[in-house]
Amino acid sequence: MTRSRSTAIANKLAELAAREPTGSAHVEQSPPTVQKAPIVLEIGIGRRSEVARVLVADGHRVVAIDVVDRSVPDAVAFARLDVHDLATSPSPLQALPIAADESSVAVVFGQNLPAELQPATARLAERLDAVAAFTTLGFEDPSPSLRVERRTVGPETLYVTDAPSR
């Protein structure tokens, strides 16, 4: 993905993350603590860290997971986790490399996300009261088990699932 495509996707994710969460997965902060920016959780970051890099450069917080150890930009928190396990975990937020007083995950994102990971990604997003957004491998449609909205972002199609509070 080129820098301009990554920037376009990152800008759309930032827009989705900026929406005020109202669900129970959002951790309320007591005054005078300053509310931290919502988190974008990237599923299966692989070797493609450009979207995460753009988000971080623009001041957003990013947590990335993958089933194998990956090199990520310095400001990106990383955990070796499987989205299937995380989606069924009793406490998915606690499994992520974020402090207990951090604000919520606002967007769960996957770049070139294969169809077999899309339902688990959507379930995880729903459990976190977050929006799920992903691009596909390009030659396949989103999993038929998902209701998605197609959003054109430059030459890419970003698929966004319903989230109860957004």
KEZA-492173 format. One record per atom (N, C-alpha, C, O, CB): residue number from 1; residue in one letter; x, y, z. Coordinates in steps of 0.001 Angstrom, whole numbers. Glycine has a CB too. Example, Ala and Ser with C-alpha at 12.3 -4.5 7.8 and 13.67 -1.06 7.14 Angstrom:
BEGIN
1_A_13190_-5690_7800
1_A_12300_-4500_7800
1_A_13200_-3300_7800
1_A_14236_-3319_8465
1_A_11308_-4473_9046
2_S_12850_-2250_7080
2_S_13670_-1060_7140
2_S_12900_30_7870
2_S_13409_1138_8039
2_S_14084_-598_5725
This chain:
BEGIN
1_M_854_-1168_0
1_M_0_0_0
1_M_900_1231_0
1_M_1857_1313_770
1_M_-972_-2_1225
2_T_589_2165_-852
2_T_1405_3368_-943
2_T_1137_4290_240
2_T_148_4142_958
2_T_1136_4102_-2260
3_R_2040_5241_422
3_R_1905_6214_1513
3_R_577_6961_1412
3_R_-90_7167_2425
3_R_3079_7216_1493
4_S_182_7373_197
4_S_-1070_8124_57
4_S_-2280_7255_384
4_S_-3242_7732_986
4_S_-1200_8683_-1362
5_R_-2239_5977_-11
5_R_-3336_5072_339
5_R_-3374_4840_1847
5_R_-4447_4823_2450
5_R_-3191_3728_-405
6_S_-2212_4662_2447
6_S_-2146_4472_3899
6_S_-2674_5703_4624
6_S_-3391_5586_5617
6_S_-701_4173_4342
7_T_-2319_6877_4129
7_T_-2790_8122_4742
7_T_-4298_8230_4630
7_T_-4960_8625_5591
7_T_-2122_9340_4085
8_A_-4859_7887_3472
8_A_-6309_7952_3292
8_A_-7027_6996_4244
8_A_-8025_7366_4863
8_A_-6680_7626_1839
9_I_-6525_5778_4360
9_I_-7120_4805_5291
9_I_-6967_5307_6724
9_I_-7924_5264_7497
9_I_-6457_3401_5133
10_A_-5785_5778_7084
10_A_-5544_6279_8445
10_A_-6474_7443_8764
10_A_-6990_7525_9878
10_A_-4074_6716_8612
11_N_-6695_8330_7826
11_N_-7603_9460_8056
11_N_-9027_8986_8305
11_N_-9712_9536_9167
11_N_-7575_10418_6864
12_K_-9486_7987_7578
12_K_-10833_7450_7783
12_K_-10924_6754_9138
12_K_-11934_6881_9830
12_K_-11208_6469_6649
13_L_-9882_6023_9524
13_L_-9876_5377_10843
13_L_-9898_6422_11951
13_L_-10599_6249_12948
13_L_-8642_4465_10997
14_A_-9142_7499_11791
14_A_-9131_8578_12787
14_A_-10508_9197_12911
14_A_-10944_9531_14013
14_A_-8099_9657_12415
15_E_-11191_9350_11797
15_E_-12554_9883_11814
15_E_-13487_8948_12590
15_E_-14294_9404_13400
15_E_-13075_10084_10370
16_L_-13374_7654_12342
16_L_-14191_6678_13069
16_L_-13863_6682_14558
16_L_-14760_6580_15396
16_L_-13984_5273_12491
17_A_-12582_6799_14885
17_A_-12149_6773_16291
17_A_-12586_8020_17043
17_A_-12754_7980_18262
17_A_-10634_6633_16375
18_A_-12769_9110_16341
18_A_-13122_10376_16994
18_A_-14558_10411_17487
18_A_-14916_11283_18279
18_A_-12896_11521_16045
19_R_-15369_9499_17042
19_R_-16763_9467_17491
19_R_-16815_9077_18949
19_R_-16108_8166_19379
19_R_-17601_8489_16642
20_E_-17633_9748_19700
20_E_-17705_9558_21149
20_E_-18321_8210_21499
20_E_-19479_7965_21161
20_E_-18512_10684_21794
21_P_-17580_7329_22167
21_P_-18139_6047_22594
21_P_-19087_6227_23777
21_P_-18897_7106_24617
21_P_-17015_5071_22964
22_T_-20110_5374_23824
22_T_-21046_5436_24946
22_T_-21258_4081_25596
22_T_-22032_3973_26547
22_T_-22372_5989_24485
23_G_-20605_3070_25119
23_G_-20839_1710_25597
23_G_-20127_1385_26886
23_G_-19322_2168_27390
23_G_-20427_739_24563
24_S_-20440_207_27413
24_S_-19893_-216_28693
24_S_-18415_-564_28629
24_S_-17754_-604_29667
24_S_-20657_-1391_29203
25_A_-17875_-817_27439
25_A_-16452_-1157_27346
25_A_-15570_77_27462
25_A_-14348_-41_27561
25_A_-16166_-1873_26031
26_H_-16171_1249_27452
26_H_-15411_2496_27591
26_H_-15084_2694_29067
26_H_-15975_2632_29914
26_H_-16211_3724_27022
27_V_-13829_2929_29372
27_V_-13392_3120_30748
27_V_-13523_4601_31085
27_V_-12833_5435_30499
27_V_-11922_2618_30956
28_E_-14399_4929_32020
28_E_-14584_6316_32420
28_E_-13414_6760_33289
28_E_-12876_5987_34081
28_E_-15920_6497_33171
29_Q_-13041_8004_33124
29_Q_-11935_8563_33882
29_Q_-12500_9575_34877
29_Q_-13414_10328_34541
29_Q_-10877_9226_32939
30_S_-11972_9597_36082
30_S_-12456_10559_37063
30_S_-11614_11825_36985
30_S_-10406_11740_36766
30_S_-12418_9961_38492
31_P_-12223_12999_37157
31_P_-11464_14255_37105
31_P_-10397_14256_38181
31_P_-10615_13605_39203
31_P_-12397_15477_37274
32_P_-9272_14922_38047
32_P_-8917_15768_36915
32_P_-8108_15042_35846
32_P_-7381_15692_35094
32_P_-8146_16954_37400
33_T_-8207_13722_35752
33_T_-7466_12966_34763
33_T_-7884_13402_33363
33_T_-9073_13546_33075
33_T_-7686_11455_34954
34_V_-6918_13606_32517
34_V_-7200_13993_31143
34_V_-7541_12740_30353
34_V_-6828_11738_30415
34_V_-5992_14748_30506
35_Q_-8642_12807_29609
35_Q_-9054_11681_28781
35_Q_-8020_11465_27682
35_Q_-7687_12396_26949
35_Q_-10466_11921_28175
36_K_-7520_10261_27568
36_K_-6568_9941_26510
36_K_-7335_9628_25231
36_K_-8511_9265_25266
36_K_-5657_8745_26916
37_A_-6660_9773_24125
37_A_-7282_9498_22831
37_A_-7693_8035_22753
37_A_-7026_7167_23317
37_A_-6321_9852_21672
38_P_-8792_7761_22054
38_P_-9193_6361_21858
38_P_-8110_5601_21096
38_P_-7261_6189_20427
38_P_-10542_6277_21097
39_I_-8166_4308_21218
39_I_-7151_3433_20639
39_I_-7663_2805_19353
39_I_-8825_2410_19261
39_I_-6743_2342_21639
40_V_-6791_2717_18367
40_V_-7053_1922_17174
40_V_-6289_617_17366
40_V_-5070_619_17541
40_V_-6620_2679_15839
41_L_-7014_-492_17332
41_L_-6424_-1820_17487
41_L_-6284_-2438_16104
41_L_-7283_-2693_15433
41_L_-7289_-2728_18426
42_E_-5046_-2680_15673
42_E_-4834_-3272_14355
42_E_-4628_-4778_14489
42_E_-3756_-5250_15218
42_E_-3621_-2618_13649
43_I_-5458_-5508_13761
43_I_-5441_-6973_13779
43_I_-4521_-7475_12676
43_I_-4645_-7054_11526
43_I_-6874_-7554_13606
44_G_-3603_-8370_13015
44_G_-2731_-8979_12012
44_G_-1879_-7965_11271
44_G_-1907_-7900_10042
44_G_-3553_-9752_11025
45_I_-1129_-7181_12012
45_I_-353_-6108_11390
45_I_664_-6624_10377
45_I_977_-5927_9412
45_I_360_-5308_12454
46_G_1173_-7810_10576
46_G_2126_-8370_9625
46_G_3312_-7450_9395
46_G_3839_-6846_10330
46_G_1442_-8656_8312
47_R_3717_-7355_8160
47_R_4850_-6485_7799
47_R_4378_-5126_7301
47_R_5191_-4298_6890
47_R_5716_-7154_6725
48_R_3076_-4891_7334
48_R_2500_-3662_6802
48_R_2159_-2710_7941
48_R_1032_-2713_8434
48_R_1247_-3965_5959
49_S_3100_-1918_8350
49_S_2850_-1021_9488
49_S_2627_431_9066
49_S_2618_1322_9916
49_S_4013_-1088_10458
50_E_2450_679_7784
50_E_2337_2063_7301
50_E_1098_2773_7854
50_E_1192_3938_8240
50_E_2297_2080_5776
51_V_-52_2110_7902
51_V_-1252_2760_8443
51_V_-1027_3096_9917
51_V_-1357_4199_10353
51_V_-2507_1846_8273
52_A_-474_2169_10683
52_A_-170_2434_12096
52_A_813_3592_12224
52_A_657_4446_13096
52_A_405_1170_12777
53_R_1812_3624_11369
53_R_2811_4694_11399
53_R_2165_6058_11146
53_R_2487_7031_11827
53_R_3910_4428_10355
54_V_1261_6132_10180
54_V_568_7390_9870
54_V_-314_7811_11045
54_V_-325_8982_11427
54_V_-286_7243_8582
55_L_-1043_6868_11612
55_L_-1904_7192_12762
55_L_-1084_7746_13924
55_L_-1450_8758_14522
55_L_-2686_5945_13218
56_V_15_7087_14240
56_V_882_7532_15339
56_V_1465_8906_15040
56_V_1511_9764_15922
56_V_2017_6518_15583
57_A_1907_9123_13816
57_A_2475_10426_13434
57_A_1451_11540_13578
57_A_1810_12693_13818
57_A_2994_10384_11994
58_D_174_11198_13431
58_D_-894_12187_13575
58_D_-1410_12288_15009
58_D_-2406_12965_15266
58_D_-2040_11845_12647
59_G_-730_11612_15948
59_G_-1081_11737_17355
59_G_-2073_10733_17895
59_G_-2570_10897_19009
59_G_-1607_13055_17586
60_H_-2373_9697_17130
60_H_-3315_8679_17593
60_H_-2564_7548_18292
60_H_-1369_7348_18073
60_H_-4147_8126_16413
61_R_-3283_6821_19128
61_R_-2683_5680_19813
61_R_-3065_4404_19080
61_R_-4220_4213_18702
61_R_-3131_5619_21298
62_V_-2079_3534_18884
62_V_-2288_2305_18134
62_V_-1735_1132_18929
62_V_-633_1188_19474
62_V_-1625_2385_16740
63_V_-2527_71_18979
63_V_-2102_-1210_19523
63_V_-2234_-2199_18371
63_V_-3259_-2218_17691
63_V_-2963_-1647_20797
64_A_-1226_-3007_18146
64_A_-1249_-3988_17067
64_A_-1093_-5384_17646
64_A_-368_-5602_18616
64_A_-138_-3699_16032
65_I_-1798_-6329_17019
65_I_-1633_-7728_17406
65_I_-1348_-8550_16154
65_I_-1712_-8169_15041
65_I_-2899_-8264_18150
66_D_-698_-9669_16363
66_D_-447_-10641_15309
66_D_-165_-11968_16002
66_D_142_-12002_17193
66_D_749_-10201_14370
67_V_-269_-13056_15253
67_V_-24_-14371_15846
67_V_1456_-14702_15937
67_V_1835_-15685_16574
67_V_-730_-15437_15048
68_V_2293_-13892_15305
68_V_3745_-14040_15419
68_V_4338_-12694_15805
68_V_3737_-11648_15556
68_V_4372_-14567_14085
69_D_5503_-12723_16405
69_D_6161_-11468_16769
69_D_6444_-10650_15516
69_D_6895_-11175_14499
69_D_7470_-11737_17546
70_R_6174_-9371_15613
70_R_6373_-8462_14489
70_R_7112_-7222_14953
70_R_7024_-6822_16115
70_R_5029_-8078_13848
71_S_7836_-6626_14033
71_S_8485_-5347_14289
71_S_7476_-4253_13945
71_S_6941_-4221_12837
71_S_9820_-5192_13455
72_V_7221_-3365_14890
72_V_6261_-2274_14674
72_V_6937_-950_15009
72_V_7955_-937_15701
72_V_4970_-2472_15541
73_P_6390_160_14531
73_P_6960_1463_14887
73_P_7034_1630_16408
73_P_6227_1056_17139
73_P_6122_2602_14267
74_D_7998_2411_16876
74_D_8249_2568_18310
74_D_7018_2935_19124
74_D_6836_2403_20219
74_D_9290_3605_18519
75_A_6184_3807_18639
75_A_5038_4283_19421
75_A_3834_3341_19365
75_A_2803_3631_19973
75_A_4625_5648_18933
76_V_3942_2246_18664
76_V_2855_1274_18562
76_V_3075_182_19599
76_V_4137_-440_19635
76_V_2771_668_17127
77_A_2080_-50_20437
77_A_2142_-1155_21397
77_A_1823_-2440_20641
77_A_934_-2460_19791
77_A_1144_-936_22603
78_F_2549_-3513_20951
78_F_2355_-4775_20237
78_F_2146_-5912_21219
78_F_2758_-5953_22286
78_F_3553_-5074_19326
79_A_1267_-6841_20838
79_A_1081_-8076_21601
79_A_909_-9230_20630
79_A_263_-9111_19589
79_A_-145_-7972_22559
80_R_1503_-10337_21001
80_R_1346_-11565_20209
80_R_64_-12243_20682
80_R_44_-12946_21692
80_R_2603_-12532_20360
81_L_-1001_-12011_19926
81_L_-2320_-12528_20271
81_L_-3036_-12974_19000
81_L_-2767_-12471_17909
81_L_-3156_-11460_21028
82_D_-3939_-13911_19159
82_D_-4778_-14390_18070
82_D_-6148_-13738_18205
82_D_-6734_-13766_19287
82_D_-4889_-15950_18077
83_V_-6666_-13157_17138
83_V_-7957_-12468_17197
83_V_-9075_-13431_17585
83_V_-10021_-13022_18258
83_V_-8276_-11809_15847
84_H_-8993_-14690_17182
84_H_-10022_-15665_17563
84_H_-10041_-15854_19083
84_H_-11109_-15882_19694
84_H_-9775_-17024_16855
85_D_-8865_-15982_19687
85_D_-8778_-16135_21141
85_D_-9223_-14868_21851
85_D_-9927_-14930_22859
85_D_-7351_-16494_21559
86_L_-8817_-13726_21331
86_L_-9161_-12447_21950
86_L_-10666_-12193_21884
86_L_-11250_-11659_22827
86_L_-8402_-11303_21266
87_A_-11289_-12574_20776
87_A_-12731_-12356_20604
87_A_-13556_-13189_21576
87_A_-14686_-12819_21895
87_A_-13145_-12682_19177
88_T_-13011_-14308_22055
88_T_-13734_-15164_22993
88_T_-13201_-15063_24420
88_T_-13692_-15748_25317
88_T_-13666_-16598_22531
89_S_-12209_-14220_24630
89_S_-11621_-14036_25957
89_S_-12641_-13428_26915
89_S_-13439_-12582_26512
89_S_-10368_-13144_25875
90_P_-12622_-13852_28187
90_P_-13531_-13246_29162
90_P_-13274_-11748_29358
90_P_-14191_-10992_29679
90_P_-13402_-13962_30495
91_S_-12035_-11331_29163
91_S_-11663_-9927_29356
91_S_-10714_-9483_28239
91_S_-9513_-9342_28471
91_S_-11001_-9718_30751
92_P_-11236_-9264_27041
92_P_-10340_-8932_25935
92_P_-9560_-7636_26152
92_P_-8406_-7539_25733
92_P_-11130_-8827_24662
93_L_-10158_-6658_26787
93_L_-9466_-5393_27013
93_L_-8256_-5597_27920
93_L_-7220_-4963_27725
93_L_-10424_-4357_27624
94_Q_-8384_-6484_28917
94_Q_-7280_-6739_29836
94_Q_-6138_-7506_29187
94_Q_-5007_-7457_29671
94_Q_-7777_-7500_31034
95_A_-6416_-8209_28103
95_A_-5375_-8967_27411
95_A_-4482_-8067_26551
95_A_-3386_-8464_26157
95_A_-6008_-10046_26542
96_L_-4955_-6868_26268
96_L_-4199_-5957_25406
96_L_-3128_-5214_26194
96_L_-3277_-5016_27400
96_L_-5141_-4956_24731
97_P_-2058_-4804_25534
97_P_-972_-4103_26233
97_P_-1292_-2624_26477
97_P_-623_-1727_25963
97_P_321_-4219_25431
98_I_-2343_-2403_27282
98_I_-2715_-1042_27667
98_I_-2957_-1023_29165
98_I_-3338_-2033_29756
98_I_-3979_-550_26889
99_A_-2734_130_29772
99_A_-2925_263_31212
99_A_-4412_250_31553
99_A_-5253_578_30716
99_A_-2268_1556_31728
100_A_-4722_-128_32772
100_A_-6112_-223_33209
100_A_-6835_1115_33138
100_A_-8057_1144_32990
100_A_-6174_-759_34620
101_D_-6109_2220_33241
101_D_-6768_3526_33208
101_D_-6824_4137_31805
101_D_-7196_5300_31649
101_D_-6057_4476_34139
102_E_-6461_3369_30805
102_E_-6503_3868_29426
102_E_-7957_3982_28966
102_E_-8845_3308_29487
102_E_-5699_2933_28472
103_S_-8174_4838_27991
103_S_-9507_4937_27424
103_S_-9762_3737_26526
103_S_-8891_2884_26360
103_S_-9678_6255_26640
104_S_-10928_3672_25960
104_S_-11350_2488_25238
104_S_-10744_2350_23855
104_S_-10163_3283_23300
104_S_-12814_2485_25124
105_V_-10904_1152_23324
105_V_-10595_892_21926
105_V_-11792_1412_21132
105_V_-12931_1038_21410
105_V_-10317_-656_21649
106_A_-11539_2264_20156
106_A_-12615_2853_19361
106_A_-12794_2150_18021
106_A_-13909_2035_17514
106_A_-12343_4325_19132
107_V_-11678_1678_17451
107_V_-11722_1034_16141
107_V_-10853_-214_16184
107_V_-9721_-184_16667
107_V_-11247_2005_15016
108_V_-11401_-1312_15669
108_V_-10627_-2536_15467
108_V_-10456_-2645_13956
108_V_-11435_-2757_13219
108_V_-11344_-3834_16097
109_F_-9203_-2612_13500
109_F_-8902_-2493_12076
109_F_-8036_-3638_11596
109_F_-7143_-4101_12307
109_F_-8216_-1172_11788
110_G_-8308_-4091_10379
110_G_-7458_-5083_9732
110_G_-7209_-4691_8297
110_G_-8145_-4396_7553
110_G_-8088_-6475_9803
111_Q_-5958_-4687_7908
111_Q_-5573_-4364_6534
111_Q_-5361_-5664_5779
111_Q_-4638_-6546_6245
111_Q_-4285_-3478_6493
112_N_-5987_-5787_4617
112_N_-5913_-7028_3832
112_N_-6342_-8223_4680
112_N_-5707_-9278_4661
112_N_-4479_-7247_3290
113_L_-7410_-8038_5408
113_L_-7883_-9047_6359
113_L_-8577_-10192_5618
113_L_-9577_-9968_4936
113_L_-8846_-8413_7392
114_P_-8056_-11414_5745
114_P_-8692_-12549_5070
114_P_-10079_-12828_5648
114_P_-10355_-12525_6808
114_P_-7812_-13803_5189
115_A_-10930_-13400_4832
115_A_-12319_-13657_5221
115_A_-12427_-14477_6505
115_A_-13361_-14282_7282
115_A_-13045_-14374_4100
116_E_-11483_-15394_6739
116_E_-11581_-16241_7936
116_E_-11303_-15478_9234
116_E_-11620_-15976_10314
116_E_-10615_-17403_7821
117_L_-10719_-14283_9147
117_L_-10482_-13466_10348
117_L_-11539_-12380_10542
117_L_-11635_-11796_11621
117_L_-9108_-12823_10272
118_Q_-12314_-12111_9528
118_Q_-13277_-11011_9598
118_Q_-14371_-11205_10648
118_Q_-14634_-10263_11395
118_Q_-13915_-10827_8260
119_P_-15024_-12364_10754
119_P_-16047_-12523_11790
119_P_-15495_-12365_13211
119_P_-16135_-11738_14056
119_P_-16701_-13880_11653
120_A_-14318_-12926_13479
120_A_-13724_-12785_14819
120_A_-13371_-11326_15093
120_A_-13532_-10848_16216
120_A_-12462_-13674_14957
121_T_-12894_-10625_14079
121_T_-12570_-9206_14228
121_T_-13832_-8416_14558
121_T_-13811_-7546_15429
121_T_-11909_-8656_12941
122_A_-14922_-8712_13870
122_A_-16194_-8025_14137
122_A_-16724_-8358_15533
122_A_-17240_-7480_16225
122_A_-17241_-8407_13075
123_R_-16598_-9629_15953
123_R_-17040_-10010_17311
123_R_-16225_-9281_18370
123_R_-16772_-8794_19359
123_R_-16920_-11539_17516
124_L_-14921_-9210_18159
124_L_-14064_-8494_19104
124_L_-14469_-7027_19176
124_L_-14593_-6470_20267
124_L_-12580_-8623_18702
125_A_-14671_-6410_18042
125_A_-15078_-5003_18025
125_A_-16389_-4810_18775
125_A_-16533_-3859_19543
125_A_-15217_-4498_16581
126_E_-17333_-5700_18556
126_E_-18616_-5604_19242
126_E_-18436_-5736_20758
126_E_-19061_-5003_21524
126_E_-19580_-6682_18723
127_R_-17593_-6659_21183
127_R_-17346_-6853_22621
127_R_-16690_-5630_23241
127_R_-16899_-5332_24417
127_R_-16465_-8085_22852
128_L_-15885_-4914_22435
128_L_-15206_-3719_22927
128_L_-16026_-2452_22676
128_L_-15570_-1347_22970
128_L_-13839_-3589_22269
129_D_-17224_-2613_22137
129_D_-18082_-1498_21758
129_D_-17338_-564_20810
129_D_-17361_657_20961
129_D_-18563_-732_23006
130_A_-16686_-1167_19844
130_A_-15880_-429_18873
130_A_-16414_-676_17474
130_A_-17213_-1585_17249
130_A_-14393_-836_18963
131_V_-15974_126_16562
131_V_-16266_-68_15154
131_V_-15223_-1038_14602
131_V_-14042_-944_14937
131_V_-16262_1295_14371
132_A_-15658_-1961_13764
132_A_-14719_-2823_13046
132_A_-14604_-2282_11630
132_A_-15612_-2013_10976
132_A_-15185_-4331_13051
133_A_-13382_-2125_11161
133_A_-13135_-1640_9806
133_A_-11997_-2454_9215
133_A_-11014_-2752_9895
133_A_-12801_-110_9795
134_F_-12136_-2811_7945
134_F_-11084_-3608_7332
134_F_-11095_-3465_5819
134_F_-12101_-3108_5206
134_F_-11234_-5070_7720
135_T_-9941_-3758_5245
135_T_-9854_-3945_3802
135_T_-9677_-5444_3595
135_T_-9198_-6155_4478
135_T_-8662_-3102_3152
136_T_-10067_-5905_2424
136_T_-9938_-7333_2135
136_T_-8655_-7574_1346
136_T_-7887_-6651_1076
136_T_-11175_-7856_1347
137_L_-8449_-8811_993
137_L_-7285_-9160_192
137_L_-7405_-8635_-1235
137_L_-6450_-8710_-2007
137_L_-7095_-10666_178
138_G_-8575_-8105_-1587
138_G_-8755_-7489_-2890
138_G_-9484_-8367_-3884
138_G_-10216_-7866_-4738
138_G_-7439_-7113_-3445
139_F_-9293_-9656_-3784
139_F_-9946_-10563_-4718
139_F_-11168_-11245_-4102
139_F_-11838_-12042_-4759
139_F_-8960_-11609_-5195
140_E_-11453_-10924_-2834
140_E_-12586_-11573_-2183
140_E_-13511_-10529_-1564
140_E_-13097_-9421_-1222
140_E_-12100_-12565_-1109
141_D_-14761_-10918_-1435
141_D_-15735_-10075_-756
141_D_-15626_-10300_745
141_D_-15027_-11281_1185
141_D_-17174_-10371_-1255
142_P_-16204_-9392_1535
142_P_-16230_-9627_2980
142_P_-16995_-10912_3296
142_P_-17809_-11378_2499
142_P_-16869_-8425_3715
143_S_-16722_-11467_4458
143_S_-17411_-12672_4905
143_S_-18919_-12464_4799
143_S_-19428_-11428_5225
143_S_-17008_-13034_6360
144_P_-19639_-13434_4236
144_P_-21092_-13285_4098
144_P_-21829_-13233_5433
144_P_-23002_-12865_5476
144_P_-21638_-14418_3277
145_S_-21157_-13597_6517
145_S_-21808_-13557_7832
145_S_-21862_-12146_8417
145_S_-22477_-11937_9462
145_S_-21081_-14478_8798
146_L_-21231_-11181_7760
146_L_-21159_-9818_8294
146_L_-22046_-8854_7519
146_L_-22193_-8952_6301
146_L_-19723_-9321_8273
147_R_-22625_-7930_8253
147_R_-23302_-6783_7627
147_R_-22284_-5653_7615
147_R_-21838_-5203_8671
147_R_-24642_-6365_8404
148_V_-21922_-5201_6444
148_V_-20910_-4162_6329
148_V_-21402_-3016_5461
148_V_-22269_-3180_4603
148_V_-19620_-4736_5758
149_E_-20834_-1879_5709
149_E_-21029_-717_4856
149_E_-19731_-538_4085
149_E_-18649_-543_4672
149_E_-21407_579_5687
150_R_-19837_-385_2793
150_R_-18660_-163_1951
150_R_-18382_1331_1874
150_R_-19270_2125_1563
150_R_-18866_-762_525
151_R_-17144_1704_2160
151_R_-16739_3108_2064
151_R_-15532_3182_1139
151_R_-14528_2498_1342
151_R_-16410_3715_3480
152_T_-15649_4009_141
152_T_-14546_4198_-786
152_T_-13573_5194_-182
152_T_-13943_6312_177
152_T_-15051_4682_-2173
153_V_-12330_4769_-76
153_V_-11262_5607_470
153_V_-10152_5605_-569
153_V_-9315_4703_-599
153_V_-10749_5085_1885
154_G_-10156_6633_-1426
154_G_-9222_6627_-2551
154_G_-9515_5413_-3405
154_G_-10675_5156_-3727
154_G_-7740_6622_-2066
155_P_-8498_4662_-3778
155_P_-8718_3470_-4593
155_P_-9097_2234_-3763
155_P_-9367_1173_-4326
155_P_-7474_3176_-5399
156_E_-9118_2362_-2464
156_E_-9408_1232_-1573
156_E_-10888_1199_-1185
156_E_-11579_2215_-1252
156_E_-8535_1311_-307
157_T_-11358_36_-786
157_T_-12676_-93_-182
157_T_-12468_-478_1268
157_T_-11840_-1491_1574
157_T_-13564_-1147_-935
158_L_-13002_342_2157
158_L_-12950_68_3586
158_L_-14323_-449_3981
158_L_-15334_208_3734
158_L_-12544_1348_4420
159_Y_-14360_-1618_4590
159_Y_-15610_-2207_5035
159_Y_-15762_-1907_6519
159_Y_-14839_-2135_7301
159_Y_-15652_-3746_4756
160_V_-16924_-1397_6904
160_V_-17177_-993_8281
160_V_-18402_-1736_8779
160_V_-19452_-1707_8137
160_V_-17371_547_8395
161_T_-18278_-2399_9917
161_T_-19412_-3123_10488
161_T_-20188_-2210_11421
161_T_-19692_-1181_11879
161_T_-18940_-4386_11239
162_D_-21394_-2614_11680
162_D_-22229_-1870_12617
162_D_-21639_-1956_14010
162_D_-21089_-2985_14403
162_D_-23672_-2401_12608
163_A_-21757_-872_14751
163_A_-21385_-871_16171
163_A_-22535_-221_16923
163_A_-23055_803_16480
163_A_-20015_-107_16429
164_P_-22940_-786_18039
164_P_-24131_-320_18733
164_P_-24135_1154_19124
164_P_-25186_1795_19079
164_P_-24316_-1121_19937
165_S_-22994_1701_19505
165_S_-23012_3063_20050
165_S_-22392_4097_19129
165_S_-22163_5227_19559
165_S_-22297_3089_21361
166_R_-22119_3766_17914
166_R_-21439_4725_17030
166_R_-22298_5102_15851
166_R_-21878_5898_15011
166_R_-20122_4156_16535
